[in-house]
Amino acid sequence: MDAVESSKVSDGIDAPLWMFWKRRRYTVVAMAFLGYFNVYSLRVNLSVAIVAMTEIREVVHPNGTVGFERDFDWSSSVQGYVLSSFFYGYVFTQVLGGYLSNKFGGTNVFGVGIGATAFLTLLTPVLARQGAGWLIAVRVLEGAFEGVTFPCGHAMWSVWAPPSERSRISSIAFTGAFAGTVVAMTLSGVLAASWGWESVFYFFGALACLWYTAWLLMVRKSPEHDYRMSKQEKDFIMVTSGRQEEDSDGVKHPWLAMLTSKPVIAMSIASIVEDWGYYTLLTGLPTFLKTVLNFDLQESGVLSALPYLAMGVLLSLSGYLADWFQIRGYLNTTQVRKYFTCGAFLGQLVCMMVGALVLSPTPTILCVTIAVGLGGVAWCGYLLNPLDLSPISSGVLMGISNGFAAISGVISPIVTGYVTTNNTEDEWRIVFYIAVGMYIIGTLVYWFWASGELQPWSIEATQQLCQPPNESNHTKSIDSKQV
């Protein structure tokens, strides 16, 4: 059932959608929003904290002499490895996250991934004192546990979200990532300046542990397992999504067909491109603002958060627009995915180019804010594609594309670290130009290869799943008894 047809079916609940507590599926969305808030606050806090960890401070000794010191004497290249280490683990658990979601339930794996990351974050200050190697090791483990969260998200929405609400539900939940980025970047600078860089990890680690406790108490594997859900809402989700009871447990994913599918390749390349620009700025923007544009630590944290605030707002608006265009019949799914993704990429490359050429505080910050913000529009294109191409394999597909995209998280901070050894304006221009080139590639590939249609290999996998087990053997058994 497509988005237009499912929009005509009622969930039987007499309350507007904004009253999320009236609908169990939106309670899950609200908790997932907070989950992604923690996912990104745990991921990005180091980007601000590392500025405090490595800054040179003036110290007045008891004898009256003035000296300089810093907690960690790391070069820019070492800092690049530290910032990118998260993605060493992140890249290897993407597909695994999709597979485990099918087997154990997206909500269960999602919660464990964040809970484990929270615990490791609490250990970060102690391990960082032991040396850069220990910090890199704990960040690799954090990345491995967080790597399952986005594939789990798609697996969750394939069972919790009716087709007519998938864009808005996904965008609401994913907006939590940018809320977490904004709060973490803003608050990390304040925490580091007031109570030391260690407080950044203790605060956000404890916050995520509290969320995990609430998640265990409030959220279940699927509508079938949620005893708080009304029968009307459950039937609405099951009928509109065309699902059968527990029909994801026995999925046999067509691996070769998925990996050689042009729409999957286009989706993966779009993920790589968007993540390159995103993580380049996510990990490097605080340093760029401090060293090139001469903002202090707290100002860097606040200004670094602005682009992600814009991205969160645009993501929420784009999610509603994407559903609205489809429900009204103005655009089909393929057109929505292409227009949103490619339009965003074109806007981003223009902003990055202008920002690099000007490279002065106000216009550059404005361009960077718009460029990152447009990523929220792109997310309503390529990032939701797995739910279009194959709902039953959406978690695995998300794992494939996000796994390739995580390579950007590994490489871009390292490239930035080597390019900006002296933190000059010309060096940072090169960083911006590389991102521009990536956006050009992403626009061309996605426009020509992307699709929003259910793929033939997914239809075959669904038909095999729905076929009663040992149907032929059962028939033979009956015939032999009759004889």
Salt bridges, closest charged atoms under 4 A:
ASP11 OD2 - ARG23 NE 2.62
ASP11 OD2 - ARG25 NH2 2.95
GLU69 OE2 - ARG57 NH2 3.59
ASP71 OD1 - ARG57 NH2 3.16
ASP73 OD1 - ARG70 NH2 2.26
GLU142 OE1 - ARG139 NH1 3.27
GLU146 OE1 - ARG43 NE 3.27
GLU165 OE1 - ARG25 NE 2.97
GLU198 OE2 - ARG129 NH2 2.60
GLU224 OE1 - ARG243 NH2 3.14
ASP226 OD2 - ARG24 NE 2.93
GLU233 OE2 - ARG25 NH1 3.02
ASP235 OD2 - LYS231 NZ 2.68
GLU245 OE2 - LYS234 NZ 3.64
GLU246 OE1 - LYS221 NZ 3.79
GLU246 OE2 - HIS225 ND1 3.30
ASP247 OD1 - ARG243 NH1 3.85
ASP249 OD1 - LYS221 NZ 3.84
ASP323 OD2 - ARG168 NE 3.10
ASP388 OD2 - ARG337 NE 2.54
ASP426 OD1 - ARG429 NH1 3.07
